[in-house]
């Protein structure tokens, strides 16, 4: 189960006055998927949320940023597929296949969050109840990282800077940011309708041994109908093979470790770091760089490309 170099701004752009047309906005969904399980995707999502919500644009409403956890859309435990664990003969629940996820409800929640900047009122999350879902504070996430707090503060200023750049150049504001934290959302078995909802896609790869160790260090997971703890061999015999099977189509020659995305994957706005061994702060900086390129370069430098689907604020 997987419940689990920056760009400089154009000086002319940054110094031009706020345009007179009425402010328009876009409900912008960012999809960040960290595959496989146990690769730090939730921590990264929370740091990105902090970066977006720490800066309020002058004279405009603050950016709303919410995290939608893919782990909240599992089917009930009793409805999970049962599979043989490798060649052991043991039958176990399969938490790492598309059939384990209730995609229609997932899609409805993504659309709602994009439209309203918040989660549906009926949404229930297990991220704050299972053993690895406790909300980390920034101090905990940066514990032991040299200059961690300073790096986060610098990245927050950068995010605020390029959000201001979007408003000053286009009269548009990124109003809602939805971060979807999931482990299987780029898999072959995921409905295309759901994948089309995401404007920016991050795939955070992790070395096998690191992911395995993180998984084994966890106490377990609170589920819809109980509690789950991996039986021996679950990661190496089911979790990792499922990750490779579901995502190899995104990479040249099916080589996930080499990490060279196919042209089709890149055209579909999927991005992945070149390295798999970088730490959380390095990954956060990469994510902010990538968002800056997408939101500022594609929106500000090419105002007519409709990367932002805007609606006049007075309608």
N, C-alpha and C positions, 0 to 999 in steps of 0.2 A: 504494500500500500504506500502511496506516495503522499499521504496527507502531509501529505507534505507538498594629447597635444591639443589643445583647445583651439577654436577659431576666434580670430579677432573680429570685432565689429567694424563695419564700415563707418568712418567718422561722419560722413555726410548724413548717413541714416540716423545715427545716434543723436545728432544735433538739430535735426529738423523739428519744427513745432508740431504739436498735436493737431491733426487735421480736423476741420470743422464738421464733417459728416457725422451723423449719429453713430454711436458705438454699436458694433455688431459683434456677434459672438459665435463660438462653435462649441458644441459638446464633444470634446476631444477624448477619445478612448485610447489609452496606451496599453498594449499588451506586452507583458513581460513574462516569458515562460522560462523556467529554469529546469532543464532536464539533464540528468535524471533527478529522481527524488534525492533529498538530503544534500542540496548544493548551495544553500544559503539564499534561496529566492525570496523567502518571506522577509528576511532581514534587509535585503536590498530594496524590496518594495516599500518598506517602512521608511528607509532613509530617503528614497525618492519622494515619498509623500511629504516628509518633513521639508525637503527642499522646495517643493511647490507651495506649501501652505505657510512658509515663514515670511513670504514677501507679499505685501498688499500693494497693488498698483495704485498710484496716486489718483485720487478722485474717482476711482472705479471700484466696483464690488470685488472682494477678495476671490481668488481662485479656489474653487471647491475641488478637493482631491480625496477620493475614496479608494479603498482596496477591496477588490472582490476576490475571495479565495476559491479557487477551483475545487479544493477539497470539500467544500460545503455542498457539493452537488453529487456526491456518491448516492447510489441507490441504497435502500436499506440493506443491512448486513445479510439478511436472509435471502435477498435476491441476487447476491453476487454469484458469478459463475464459479463453479468448482473445477479445479484442474489438478492434474498430477504434478507434484513438485519434482521436476527433472525426471530421473529414472528411479527415484526412491520408492515409488508406489504409494506415497502418502498423498491424500487428497486435501487440498487447501483452498481457501477462498482467494480469488484472483482480483486484487485491488488495482492492478496495473494494466487493464485492458479497456478499450472504449466502451464496452458493455457495462462497465462499472460506474459510468457517469450518466447522470440524467441530463442530457444535452438540451432538450426543449426548455426545461426550467432554467438552465444555465443561460441560454440565449435570451429568454425573457428578462432575466435579471440584468444582463449586460445592457440591453436596450433601455431598460428603466433607469439604470445608473447614469448612462450617457445623457438621457433626457432631463433628469432631475438633479444630478449631482449628489445623489445619496442612494443608499441601498433600499430595496423594497421594504415596507414596514413588516412584512411577514417573513423576511429573510432571517434565518437562524445560522449562526456561525459556530463552529467548533474550535476555531483558532484560539479562543481565550479559555478553553476548558481542557483540551488535551495537553499532554505532558510537554509538548514542544511548542505550544501555541500562546504562551504568555507574552503579552505585549512588552517588547524590549524598550527601555529608555535609550536615548542617544548616548548617555554615559556608559551604559552596558555594552552597546554595540561598538563603541570606540575604546573600550577598556583594553589596555596593552598595546594600542596602536599609537606609535609616536606621531604627535601632531594631529591626531585624529579629529579632535574637536575643531581645530583651526581649519583643517581641510574641509570639513563639512560646512563650516561657516562661509568659507570662500566659495564653495560650490553653490550654496544658497544665494549668495550675492550674484553669482553668474546667472543662475536661473531667473532671478528677479530682473537682471539686466536685459536678458533677451526676451522676457515676457513684455517688458516695457518697450523694447524695440518693435515687437509686433504691433502694439497699439499705436506707437508714434508713426510708423510707416504706413499702416493699413487702416487704422481706425477700427480694428478688430481686436477682440480680446479672447484669449483662451480662457473660457469660463469654467468648464468642468473637465477635470482630468480623472479618468477611471483607470486604475492600475489593476490588471487581472493577473493574479498570481496563481499559476497552475503548472502541472507537471506533464500533461499529456495533450495540451491544446493545439500543438502543431502536428500531432500524429496523423498518420494516413487515415485512420478510422474516424476522425473528427469531422462533423458536418461542415461543408463549405460555407453554409449560411452563417455559422458562428465565426469562422475565421475571417469572413469579409467584414465583420464589425470592427476589426482592429486596425487602427491607423499606423501604428508602429509596433514592430514585433521584435522582441529580444529573446534569443536563446542562449542561456548561460550554461555552457558545457563544464563538466567537472571530471577530473581524472577518476578512473574506476576506484582506486584504492582509497582516495579521499572520501568519495561518496559512500563507499562501503563502511568506512570507519565511522563517519557521521551517523549513518543509519544504525549501526550496531550500538552506538553510544546512547541512543534514545531509549527512554523508558517504555514508550508505547504511545498509543493514540486513543483518545476518546472517540467513539463512533456513534452513529445514530441509534444503535441498539445495544451498545455495550462498550467493550474495550478490546483493542487489538495489540498484540505483540508478535513480531515476526518470529516464526519458528526457525530453527537452524537451517541455513542454506537458502533462505527465502530470497535474499538480495541477489546472490550469485546465480541462482537457478531460475529465478522468475523476474525480479525487478529489472536487473540490468539487461538481460536478453530482450525483455519487452520494450525497453527504452530504445535499444538499437534497432529492433524490428520496426518500430513505429516511426523512427526519425531518419533512417538512413537514406530515404528517398530525397531528402533535402540537400545532400552532400554529393560532391563529385565522386563517382565510383563507389558510392555508399559508405565512404570512409568518414565516420563521425570524428575519429581521433585527429585526422588531418585537418578537419574543420573547414574545408573549402566548399562554400555554398554553391549550388547550381545557379545558373543565370535566372532560371524561373523563380527560385526561392528569393533571390535578391530583388527581382522585379516585383515580388509580392511583399516587399518592405521588411523582409526578415534580416536581422542583423545578429552577428555573434562575435564575441571577442576572439582575436587571433590566438590568444593563449588560454589554457585551461587551468593554469596553476596560480593565477593572480589572486590576491587577497580581496576582501570585501571592499576596502577603500579604493583599490585600483579599479575594481569592477564598477563601483559607483561613479568614479570619474569618467570611465568609458561610457557609461549610460548617459551621463549628463552631456558629454561631448556629442554623442549620437543624437540625442534629442535636440541639441542646439542646431546641428546640421539640418535635421528634418524640419523643425518648426521655424527656425529663422531663415535658413537658406532657401528652402522650398516655398515658404509662405511669403517672406518679405522680399526676397530677390525676384520672385516670380508671382506677382500679386494675382494674376489671372488664371493660375493653374488649378484653382478650386481645391487645393489641399485642405483649406478650411471651408467647410460648407456653412456659409454665414446666413444668419437671419437678422433683419433689422430689429434693433432693440425696441422700436416703437410699434411693432406689429402685435 
